[in-house]
Structure formats: structure tokens, C-alpha cells
């Protein structure tokens, strides 16, 4: 407060002196370059950044089922013919809006996955009212990120640079720019309220920046900016009971956004590093049992053979406390740190092994696709006809959102009104055994089903629970 008073006093004194000397004071605005300038106005920052924040409009076709008609009753069909009075399903177009940020002069745009999910048409509108048809380049539901591209026919677009989001601190000033409620580009300001917020869901690699800068529906995909005008994060969600801002908004950190871009643009699909180890948070009880004088960190419970953790020398019983110099308090933080790495590089882990502190260099590798998925659509006279099954590998498991350590054969799809659907089989069920024989591969499963002599006892695992059903022909 004393500093601010001194700045204001100095400005007033200079202005009075200039007027006293007969000089006029011209109003000039520049990009903030010091704390004194920042406290006076956000306008220079916004003027520089706003042209790179775009509005995104999407359209998708929704198939509406027709309501049942009285004339579809068999009683009327015998007089008027089959299909009399039937109503065809209707199609309607659903529109939605969001925001995005141009991150390269070539027209590369980052937005949220949920903004463009299922869209048939994507239109991007710039601040100068120009509109472009956008092409979807990359989408990643796990991080809620998507990458679009627009064609400027050789003319460069305004764009924003990324900030190292690991340098953010609670209390830092930030500015959010987006298109809330479709009213047009809007700017709000606030501070970083918290860091490392997660939703607590399985395989969640979001480590949100929490801010009290007002974020409302339509802000999704917009920019959360530092006072230097760089991207601190991509606005993603709000905590709200009524749809409006309650001062709790979330943004995806810039470092995670950059890792998705670097690891995914080259191949057109999002690939990210995988440690290949499972573990639990070191609580007070766990720390006492291990003889540690601190809580926090990840106690390694298993290491996948041939994974990056295995090749890097990580062992069961190790406690991971730091990755690349950043503290790791729980498995979610460890997952985030690895997910923001660049494939082909290495991660420096600090671990406790017994009472000794060690440093390990872990190669950043993708999860292996071994065994191959070997997807098979089951058919024939057997209870799983109409289901599609695949072999689980670490890569496949992570793709569908289950722990990479799970092995076996999983049901990926069940056709409506199929035999499998009638028996209550669901996508996501893990087929454990058929007639007391353990299922290891899709081809073995297919053989067991077809060779059974009219009687099947099938055991599946659904959300951790074993379910067994018997069928006789």
C-alpha cells in the first residue's frame, strides 16, 4: 500500500509540475512494463492480446426420434397397411458457441474439446469480424483440449505466446478473455486463487489453475493471461450452481497445452509419456510405517515390466517426492508431471529408497500397444453375439480411461437389440472366464464361445464387481 501511495504521489507531482510549466500532458498508453504501469490500467495488455482470442461457433445435426403413433398399432395396420401413420425421425441443427486462442501465425487455434465435440461445422470469428471455416486437427478428451486450423491464404494471424505455467504463484494477477453467453468478447480480471486443482477422477491429468476472474458459459477455450500478455492457461470450466460465475473458475495450465501440441501435432493423435508404475499417497500412517519424517509423495506399489519406470530403475517400495525439481504430493500430481513431458526426453526423479535419497533419470516413452487389440465382432449362436471385444494393452487401457495395469479381454461395444444386449452385457465389461476357463485373448474367447455345447457360464468384471450368468440353448 505504501508503494502504491508513493507511485500515485509521484504521478500527481509530475503532472502538476508540467502544467505549472505550461506543458500539456498527452494521454499515451503502452504495454505494461513495470508494476507501476500495471496498477494503472489493463488496457494496453488487452489491446495487444484481444486480437488473438477468437469466437467459435459450431453446428451439429441431431437425429430426433419420432413419437409413437396411434396408427402404428397392429389393429389399424390390418385395415390400412403396415407403416400407415408412421412418423419419420426428424433432423435438427444444434448450435453452440465458445472461445479459442490463436497460438501460431499460421492459424493454429487451441480451444476446449467440449466446445467442438461432435460438431459438423466449425466457424471461427476474429475480433476484426473476419470469419473462417476451421478444420479440426487434434482432439483430446482427457485434457479437454482441441486444436483447430484456419487458412489466412498466406497472411499471418495475430497470436499469443505461452507462459511457463509452473512459475505461477497463488496471488498472481490474471486476465480472462472470452465470449461469455455470446454477448461478444469480454475481459475480466482476478488473481490465481489456487494451483493443482483436480477433479479426482481416474486417470485425470488436469491440474487446473483456479481463478476468481469471472468465467461464464462461452468463455470455454478462451485465454487466461499473465500481466505480460502470455497464455497462463486455457479457460475450461466453472464451479456454479446456477450457470453463472461464482468466482471459482478453472483453466488448463499452459504447460499441459504445449505438451499436447508438441506430442500430438506431428502424428495427428495425442500421445503422451507414460511412467508405467502405480502407487499411493504417502499419508501419515504410511510415512510412519516407512520410517519417513514427512508426508506427501507417491509410494510405488507396482512397476510394469518393460515400461519407462522399469528401464529407469524405479522399484516397488520407492517413494517418489520430486519430478524435474517440482514437488509431487500424490499420484495425480505425478501423472500430471509426466503428462507434460516431451516424448524422447528424460524426467529427473528424486526418490527415497529406504533412508537413502536417490536421483533417477526416466526416459519419456509412450505406453506400449502390446498385445495388439485384435478387435473381433462376436457372432453366431452364443450369448455374446453382437458384442465387439479387444485385447487390453497399456495404451488401449489408457485410451478408454481404465488403469493401464489391467489385462485381459474387454467389451468395447454392444449392438442394440443384439443377443449380448438382451443378456445385459455392457461396453466396458471385462470378460474373465467362459465355462471356468480363464480368458486371455479375443481369439481364445471366440473359440470358447463357439465350441461350448449349448451351455455357457460367463463371468465378467464390471466396475470392480464380478458378475456371473448362465445360459442354456
N, C-alpha and C positions, 0 to 999 in steps of 0.2 A: 504494500500500500504506500509506504514511504517513497519507494522508487517511482511509482506511478505519479504521485504528487509532484515529485521533482521534474518529471518529464512534462507534465501539464504546465507547471510554473515556468519552465524554460521556454516552451512554445508560446505562452502568453507574453512573456517578457520580450521575446524576439519580435513578435507581431507588433507590440506597442512601439518598440524602437524603430521598426521600419516605417510605421505610419507617422511617427514623430519626425522622421527624416524626409517625409514627402514621398516615400515609395508606396506603390500599391502592391498588395500581396496577391499573386496569381495562384489559383487553385490547380495544383498538379497532383496526380495520383500515380504511384509506381507500385510494382510488385513488392510486398513487404520484405525487407531485408534485415530488419532488426526487431527486437521486442518492442521498442518504442512505436514503430510503424504498425505492428500487428495490433496493438491495443487500440489504435485509432480507427481502423476500418478493414473489413474483409473484402471490400470491393475490388481492389487490384488482383487479389488471388482469384476471385470468382470470374472476373473478366478474362483472365488468362485460361482458366480451366474449363469454363462452361461450354465452349465450342466443341470440346471433345466428348461431352456427355450427350447421348442421343436418346430419343424416344423410340420404343419398339412396339409395333402393332402386329398382332398375329391373327390369323383366321384358321379355323379348322372345321371340318364338316362332321356333324353329329348325326348318327342314324337314330331316328326315333321310332320305337316300336308302335305299331298301330294298336289302338284299343280293341279288345274283342267285340265282335259284332253279334247282335242277337240272331242275325240271319245265318251265322256260321253253325248254328245248331243243326244236328242231323235231321231233326223233324222238318225244317224248312228246306234242307238240301234235297230231300226226296221229291219235293214239288218243283223247286226252282233250279236244281242242279248244283253240283259241288262248286264252291267258290263264290256262289251268289252272295252279294252283300259284303264280301271280304274287303278289308281296307288295306291298302298298300302302306308299307312303312314310309315315313317321310324323312327327308333330309333337311337339316337346318344348319346355318353357319353360325358358329360361336366365335366372338371376337374377344380379345383380351389385350392388355397393354402392360408395358413395363419400361425399364430403362436399360441402358448399356453404356459402355465406355470404350472409346477408340484407343487402342494401346499401341498401334503402329501406323505409320503414314500410309501403308498400303491398304488400309481399310479393315484391318483385323479388329474385331469388337468382342469384348468379354461381357457376358450377361449371366443371368441365372438359368439353370436348366428348367426350373418350373415355369419360367416366363415363356419358353418356346416349346415345351413338351407337347408332342402330338400335332404341332402346327403344320398346316398345308401351305400357308403363305406367310412370309415374314417381311415386313416393311420397316425400314429404318428412316427416321426423320431427324435431320440435323437442326441445330439451333438456327441456322440461316434459312430454314424452311425447305431445303432441298430434301427430296425423298429418293430412296434407293431400295430395290429388291435385294434382300440378303440371302446368302447361301449358308446353310448350316455346315460347318466344318468339323466340329467336335462337340460331343456332349458327354457329361459325366454326372450321373445321378447321385453318386456317393458324395461328391463335393458340392452338388447343386450348382455346377458351372457349365456353361456352354460357350462355344466360340463361333462367331459369325464372320462373314467377309462381304464387303460391298466393293463395287468396282467404280473407281473415280476416273477411269479412262486416262490413266497417267498422271492425273492431278493429285498431289499429296493431300491427305486429310490431316486436320489438327489432331494431336494425340497427347496422351499423358504418360509420364514415366512412373515406374513403380518405386515405392519406398521400401526399405528393409523393415518389414513389419516386426521383426524381432527387437528392433530398437524402440518400439513404442513403450510408453510408460503410462500407468494409470494417472490421470490428471492432465495428459496432453490435450491441447485444443485440436478439434477436428471439425470439418465442414462436410455435410452430406448434400449431394446434388442429385436430383432425380425428377420424376414426373408423377407426383402423388395424385391419385384419384383422377388422373387425366386432365388436370387443370392447366398443365404446362410446366415448363422447367421451373423448379423451386429449389431454393437454397436454405438450409437450416444449419445451425452451429451447435456445438456442445463440447463435451470432453470425453476422453476414453474412460469409461466407468469401471471396466474390468477386462481382464485378458484370460485367454484359455478356457472360455466357456464351452461346454459340450452338451449334447442332448442326452448323453448317457446310453445311446443305442449301440447295438452290436456293430463292430467294425466302423464306428463313427470316427472319421478322420477330420471332422471340422473342429477347429479350435477357435471359436468365434471371438471377435473383438466386440465387446459390449459398449454401447454409447448412449448418451441421453440426447444426442442430436435427433430431432424429430424425423422418424422414418415411418411412412404410411404406405398403404397399398398403392402400387405403381412405382414406388421407389426401388423395388427389387431390381437388381442388376446395375443400379447407379453407383456413383463413386463416393467413397468416404476418403476425404483428402486431409493431408497434413497441412500445416501452415506454410510449407514450402511449395505447395501445389502438386505434390506427388500422391499417387494412389496408396493409401494405407490399407484399404480393403474394398471389397465389392459388397454393397448392401444386399442382405439376403432375407432377413426375417424380422418380425417384431413380436414382442410379447404383448398381447392385447386381448381383452375380454369382449370388446365391442367393435373391433375393427380399426380403431383409431390409435394414435400414438400415446403411450403411457410413459414415455421417457425410457423405455427399455428396447433398444434396437440392436441388431446383430449384423456384423459384417464378416465376410470370409477374408482372412489375412492375405495380404499381397504376396507373401512368400509361397503360400499354397497355390494361389492363382498362377504364379510364374512356373511352378513345378508342373502343373497340369499343361501349360502351354509348351514348355520345353520337352516334356516327356511324351506329349501326345500329338503335336502338330506334324512331326516328321512321319508318323505312321498313320495318322488319321484315327487312331484309337488311343484311349487313355491307358497308359501303362505306368505303373509306379513301383518304387522299390518295396521289397518285402523282406522283413528280417528273418522270418522262419523260426520264431520262438514264441512260446506262450508264457504268461506269468501273472502274478497277482501283486496288488499294492502291499507295500511293507507297512503294516499297521503297528501300533504299539506292542501288541501281543507277539506279532511276527518278529519285530525287532528284538524283543527280549529273548525270544527263542533262539535267534541267530547270534545273540551277544553284541548287537549293534547299539550305539548310543543315540541313534536318530531314527525317526520315522520317515516315510517317503522313499520312493524308488520302486523298482519292479523286481520281485523275486522270480527268477526263471524256473518254470516248472517242467518245461519240455523244449527240446530242440529238434527241429525237423531235419532228418538226415539229408545232406547234400545242399542245404539252404545256405544263405549268406551267413547266418549266425553260426552254423556248423563249420563252414570254411574259415570264418574269422576267429574261431577258437572259443566261442561262448559255450558255457557248460551249465547243466542243470545245477541249481543251487547258487549260481552267481546272482548278485544284486546290482542291477543297472541303475546308476544315480545321475549320470550326465551323458548327453549326446551332443557332440560338437561344441562343448562348452556351455550348454544350456541344461539347467536342472530338469530332471524327469521325476515327477512325483507319483505317477500312476500309469497303467497300461495305455490309457487314451493319449497321454502326453507322449509316450514312447512311439505309439502308432503315428501320431502327427509329425514328430520329428523325422521319422523315416520316410513318411509320405511326401515331405517337402524336399527330399534329396533328389539329386540328379543321377539317373542310371549311368553306371560306368565309373562314377566317382567312389570315394570311400567315406565312411562315417567313423568318427573317433568316439569310442565308448569308454566311459570311466566306470569301473565296476568294483564291487567288494567281492573278493573270493576268500572266504574265511575272514580273517582280520587284516588281510592284505589288500591294498588298493592297486588295481592294475589298469593299464590302458590297452584297449583292443582296437584294431583298425578293421572294420567290417565292410566288405565290398557291397555296393548298392546294386542289387540284382532284382530281376522280376521273379514272381512266383512261377515255378515250373508247370508246364502243361503235361504232366506225366502222372497217371496214364492218359492216353488220348480219350476224348469224350465219347467217341463211338456211339453217337445218338441213334437209338432204334425206336421206331414206332411199332409198338406191340400190336399184334393182330391174331386172329384165329379163335378157336373155341376154348377160351381161358379167361379167368376173372380180370386180368389187367389189359384186355383188349381195348384199344382206344387211348392208351397212355403212351407217352414218349419218355424214355429213360436215357440216362447218360452216366458215364463213369466220372466220379469225382476226382479232381486233381486240386492242388492248392490254388492254381489260377482260376479254375472253374468255380471252386467254393467261394473265393473272394468276390468273384463277379456276381454271384447270386446272393451274397450277403450272409454266408454262414462261416463258421471258423474253418480256417484252412487245414486244420489237423483232422477234420472228419473225412473218412474214407468210405468207399462203397459205391452203391448204385442209387441214384436219386431220380425221382419222377419230376420231369421238367414241365410237362403239360398233360392235361386230361381233356379230351374232346367232350363237348356237351352231349348228353344223351347216349354216351357210349356205355359199354359193359362196365368198364372201370369206374365211370361216374356213378352208375347205379349202385355199386358196392361201396361208395363213399370215399374212394381213393382221391387224394388231392395232390396238386403240384407242390413240391417241397417235401413230400414223404420220402423217407429213406427206406429202401427195401432191404430188410435184414436177412430173411430166410424164406425158403419155399419148401414145404414138407420136411422141416427140420434140417435142411441143408443150407449152410451159410452162403449168401450171395456175394460174389466178389466182382463180377463183370456183367455188362449188359448182355453179352452173348450167352454167358452161362445162364443168366436169368431167363432169357428167351427159351433156351433149351429145356430148363427145368419146368417151365410153364406148359410147353407143348408136349412134353413127354409124360406128364402126370396122367395117371389112368382115371380120369374123371373125378378125382378128389384133390383139393388144394387146401393146404394150411399155410397162410401167408402172414408174415409178421413185418410190420413197418414201424418206423420211429417217426413220430410227429411231435415237434416242439419238445423233445426230450422224453416223451412218453412212448412206451412200446404198446402197439395195438395189434392184436391177432384176430383174424377172421377165417372161417372155414367155408368152403364152397364145394358142393357136390353136383355133378352133372345130372 
